[in-house]
Amino acid sequence: MKMEKNGRIIILMIILVTLTVVTVHAQDKFPGEMPVYSVTRGGITEDQARDLCDILGVETRQRSLVDENGRLSFMDPEKYQYVPTKFVGAGEADEDGNATVVEAIDIKAARSIRAYPRDKALARFKAALERTGLLPVNATSTGKNTELIVCDYEKESYFRVDIDTTLEFRQYLHDVPLTGPGSKMIAVFDPQGVITNLQYANRELKEAGTVAILSPDDVRKMLMVKYGRDLAIETTLVYFSPALSYVNTRMIFPYYECSITEKSDDGETHYLDELVPAVKNSRYVPVAAIEAFQEGDVIKGKVEIKGGIPPYTIQWNIGGKFKTSGNEVIVYKLDARDKVKEQEISATITDQNGISVLARTTVAVDPSLLTFVDSPVLSFYSYRQFGTENAVTNQFGDLEQGFVNQMKADGVTKRFQWKGFNAWEQDFKSPMDYYYIDNTDITLYVGHGNPKYFKFTDTTHDDNKLYYNDADNDWGDRDLEWLALYSCQVLKIDYAPLSIFDRWKQEFDGLHMLLGFHTNAQANFTFTNAFASNMVDHNWTVRSSWFNAITTDQPSDRVGVVMGAGRIDSEGNWIWNSNDHFWGHGSVGSDITKPNIDFYWAIICW
């Protein structure tokens, strides 16, 4: 890994997880038809959860381990992915006058960590699942270790230790993996063998006949039409289990998981992975079409839906969000940040079985009739503020809305929620970032990317690609503490010849953490909701909230990354902000501005 050797200390903290995933690639094997499965029972009981925890020795003060949908979720926020730290003292108040703390990595304690043996972890987890009747007969295990690597090139010292051990069981249906938030069986063990994270979500299934499925070529053609351009598309057959919160799910169907790449002279842009229902029969999968037109400054639209299991939940996307149950007509006063000639309109339709499809159309717009918004105003009236920028709202719908709902419910002030053509690259760059992302404490971006940049739909404000060297010394110099990138491979660890630090270090000027993915991310409506809920409902650290949301609401092979900056104080303490909570939910570290940065760090789950 390339790192600068300019006299500064660079710390690389890598949480290394090896995962072997067996999949059936649709391009290699197309069966023509596949089984479908009926749900005979969803979730587990409180008694089963208590028995599982008792056998595993999980000690918890939670009054209930199982939520109302039968999902077991336990995490010890003090021990999960624990890196030894020590309290140094109180920090300087932040820009809003909030109290901060100073924490440092305890290097000596970190050196002494020894991970819990993987074979013991497997034996304990498997035995506990078997004794409680919670281990499916067609599940296979994978083991992984969390590795801490500390590199100090100035002193030429180097060490690495495994700091925890993760075991996971994955279910297969006729050799095809069952994936999704509704199928998770995971336990994380600390070095003493204490479980720090336990997740169990599963449905009992019974084979219920077969259905004809689309071919890989059928799916590729559909996506080519959707995106309107030539793309490289890889398809993999999976079964998808929606989150247990979809309580009316009665059938489990095959899907294609689609990895989509746009190739250009500037490299490859990786789209958020997409799940496409593989079933041909509209009896099981809704089919929808939209008609829409402009009338003055109003857009009127209607969606016609057939198939699937009504009633439907409809999410309209016309620069804003409208979520209704069964409302097939929308009237929306169209606001724009600048003159536009067309507006994409989409509706995400989800039936009672948890199957979602996207319908969309484009309306020619007369800009002279529009209402224009976006007068930048600096905010000094709230110490907790957030913003979102969704550059792909008309391709995937409102993936950020769960985050928005959770933050607003916690009383956090929303500064902006830009979507589609209203999400601009310049909001992330000086001088406009001062009014937008750096006018918030946390901003969530949703869109496509690669290790060098993340993209925007709008092409009229800058070049629509935020390159790693486009925002030098910009992030955090006013207010921004945390920037989360729901995008593919932007925080890839190595991208020859540049490491993650070579690419993104220059943006840090008070920013505490940059959160993202080393791999592709999957478009999933529950992910951003889980991330925010972890922070504001459970009071977990920002870092733990991100990684746990990936564990529960992304496929098992997705690799999350958190990067940050640190400084060395006069006593030789290596100060960092890895244990930040969101404001109002625990301690927060003090800003580390560009002149004081001595090292950069990253935590990676892979």
ABEGO torsion letter per residue (X at the ends): XBBBBAGBBBBBBBBBBBBBBBBBBAAABBAGBBBBBBBABBEBBAAAAAAAAAAAGBBBABABABBAAGBBBBBBAAABGBBBBBBAEBBBBBAAGBBBBBBBBBAAAAAABBBBBAAAAAAAAAAAAAAAGABBAABBBBBBBBBBBBBBAAAGBBBBBBABBBBBBBBBBGGBBBBEAABBBBBBBBAAGBBABBBBBBBBBBBAEBBBBBBAAAAAAAAAAAAGBBBBBBBBBBBBBBBAABAABABBBBBBBBBBBBBBAAEBBBBBBBBBBABABAAABBBBBBBBBBBEABBBBBBBBBEEBOBBBBBBBBGBBBBBBGBABBBBBBBBABBBABBBBBBBBBBAAGBBBBBBBBBBBBAAABBBBGBBBBBAABABBBBBBBAAAAAAEBAAAAAAAAAAAAGBBBABBBBEAABBAAAABOAAAAABAAABABBBBBEBBBAABBBBABAABEAGBBBAAAABGABGAAABABBBBBBBGAABABBOABBAAAAAAAABBGBABBBBBABBBBBBAAAAAAAAAAAAAAGBBAAAAAAAAAAAABBAABBBBBBBBBBBBAAGBBBBAAABBBBGAEBBBBBBBAAABABBBBBBBX
